[in-house]
């Protein structure tokens, strides 16, 4: 496999009409030796892109000879190159946006010389599409009925297991509630796997199935979940890998039911057919090699024994030649082809052939991801044949090599002879010519049905002569499928699944968002809560739909992931304007690669509790086995290939399995929608880069992370990008491997403080970032900050959410106490080059406004994917776990500085050490108007001048060097009134004295959670102020644990909450730029914590504030803490406190109240306690005076202060509103293994 290097070239975007764009490549960014570099570029197209075809020309290339070492590698790899660059061109579309994606290899072989291209002219060409083609394209929109047949009347859902004829007796009909067989009707088309092409769907809604009404009850033909597709002169099986059963719907009506149309087949022809093409299958699904893909494999492992026999019964088989197809897999590793094994196939002792099963090349860079090799034997089967056939497989391999069968298919000829109640048949011989079928063994009860199309079943009128039934069909290129039925015979019955409630998804239109949930009432309730939040806050039209409802109308009741897509397609096509189109799909449920849940790790789960996943066919090679939710968003039209598809709507998923997870994610999402936790952390982002240790990679991951931080810092007003580059920290060794403990510590600290975006580039697995565990599942589980981040991880498998084990990416979203509000991450193996492009695009789209508005998260991701070209489907593995309709909550109002230390002048003012600087400014709305109604707080961050920083180059792969405002000089808070503010801050003595520009970052927020951001850098840092006054004394300090009245030597829990109240007339030093000048907490002279980031100033004052910090778990017994603080004049003070940790200490519950009593609509319970910063287990019960608990609520959470809040809507757990009256409410809290503290009070409830 050739290594593909993506050259990132900063093309200037140009319109298609521009014909004179010359581009020069920066080859210095490539390694000295490379194989097949690739240029990929996306050119935005205009809104009328669909009127044209597009192509490009590469003109006037400047060729330069390749370096000798590069030539050596190309020859060694056997690379074949053209003599001129060949461009691949495709148009990618997403809703109304389109881009022309171009890719080519800038290396050629000309006149016997390997050369590279240094520069070239790229010319884009557009050619109008003909009116005929345009009309055909527009006609491709799906026609849809306005109402489903399920919208009215009584329906019973029935299940069938296989394709064939079924009888429903009168007794069975009566048991289902139908008394008159003449009025019974059946709707549906069974369980064949739905085509991924819209044009090949069996029906828009549920077609009526013709019934035979003779004898006892009714007969009908049903399609199961296995069907056969003609390939050449044989047939291959197509299995519905979503379901083993198919479904139909019974109802009754006074209207005349559908009858079999009759086709006259009494004529004759010269093409007499007395045999037909038959097939048989052996397949047992039980095992997955890669926990990925559609295919499952046999339970028998050939490591146990290298031979196995399989028996077939083939009635009325002829001696004509047939074919056998065997698909076999094996896991055998070896250098080159040394791992190859072979499989020998014999039928009834006759050797048919031997097939090579490719081994896994242990020298390949992808060896880790290839789980098995696959070989397919497809051979002619000749000789005499009997009705009992034995196929023997022998796996020729070394000891210990696993091998598993996928399936065996026998294609053969069978005589047209009735032996039982029904005979299904088709004949390749009949295609293209009139044909006469001759069926023996028939009788007066024999009828023949044409069952080629489920919406066009018909009966063929033939001629019975003795026991021979003959019918003739006209010439047709369509291979027709028939079934001969003895209507008086016995047939298998159906299974009743019970009544189906009326539904009418086909009537929906003008829907902004659909939430699909499993058929679980508790999940529906949680989904409705989320839907209501979007309706209320965003004005979106949201519909919550059960998965079974989607299946009922769009896949005949049979689970099929394509039903989700066809539902979205219907809503998209019915819209009369872009505003009315479906825009977002949220899949409210977890999924599995094993959709039927029949493998060992999944068989204890219930499929109906989950939603479906869309898997690519490859099931043995993880590099080619994609798992994507994008598929459900391919709705505008057909896609040329799945790997080239771009979703037209935003798609996200909540991978929740239990109600507690569902509630936790909905709670988080609703809080985010309402911006409940707005604060200055919203301006902060963090970009983490792996060192790529143990790989051939250079420092590219860290460079990518650093470049993204620069993008944020240099182009996004008000946002700050922090770097965590692994090589910037000390790499430590232990018995378990290498680690960067300080990098991990810094990341967890930033996550605790809050990050609007956390972005990782590097290697990962399902449980950690990087081989040095920069972040682990354990870290993710312990995150407890309510300040939730959007996560983007440009790495492998971090969110493999279709596995049985819960990935770290899922844990971040499912964490009820903190973690992620949304996670964009890969579910499979992905590659660095296209990852980088997608990551860059994602950051750009996330922070760029469209029509003055922020994009919702689903739109951010789909548009980021639109301009990723030539990635071979890599982008498909990146899925959004989270709500696609949430609006990223970062500042969209603007903070503008009017004065910095005086009125503006032509010369930049100096910010001098020891000075007091006053800043004045105002707030603007997103459209640039004065925000005179904006009243709240402004939070300044003052940065020193830029510094040049280099990483440590620990691995000797090179250092990453960058420049940034890396030192904070002041962090504070002041008031904004009527859109204007004035603040003053002191300048510490510890500055750079560089006489270069500093940076002032400003964040503001008002009571309505509107947020504003801005930066100002029109000042210089340097010099010292004259006559600096100072008291010469350090800050006044008061310290305590948990509560202000904490006594010296008092008892505390294992994770006490430390508070220090500070005051100093010179100003508190909260940034610690001088050596040892941090706000520091030391426990027992050993553990030291820097608490600069935990300081909160009093609004409008730089002289006082509070440090609040939850101390990590301490051992039981006595301890001493020492806290040191500095002022900006470098004077310090120290305070100490002794305390004793008591394990299991009962928390103090001081009081419980409710916000409203009497309460008419809702109330909030308020618990006053002594455990701020600690996780509490809270239980609240509302009882009547007989002690019966009417509403019980349990939750875990952390309060930053001494109060805990729980909302209640005055309803019981059954959802019924409590009657007016007086009730008791009892609150209980515990912490860890502590005993319980309980208090009880009364509440009055009024009538609504």
LINFEN-V54340 format. One record per helix or strand of 3 or more residues. SS is the DSSP state (h for helix, s for strand). FROM is the first residue (numbers start at 0). LEN is the number of residues. Records with the same first field share a line. If there is no record, write none. Layout:
# LINFEN-V54340
SS=FROM-LEN  FROM-LEN
This chain:
# LINFEN-V54340
s=4-3  20-4  36-8  51-14  87-7  96-8  106-4  112-16  154-6  163-5  183-4  217-5  225-6  233-6  245-7  260-4  274-8  306-7  321-10  340-7  349-8  372-9  387-9  401-14  421-4  434-6  445-5  457-4  462-3  467-6  481-5  494-6  512-5  541-5  583-5  649-5  683-6  719-6  731-3  736-3  756-5  788-6  819-7  877-4  892-8  908-5  915-9  935-8  946-4  960-4  967-4  973-4  979-7  998-8  1010-6  1018-6  1035-6  1049-3  1056-7  1079-4  1086-4  1094-3  1103-7  1116-11  1131-10  1148-6  1162-7  1174-9  1188-10  1202-6  1220-10  1236-9
h=26-3  48-3  67-10  130-9  148-3  169-6  180-3  197-3  366-3  427-3  504-3  520-18  546-8  560-14  577-3  606-3  629-4  641-3  658-15  679-4  699-16  725-3  740-13  776-5  807-7  831-16  856-10  873-4  1091-3
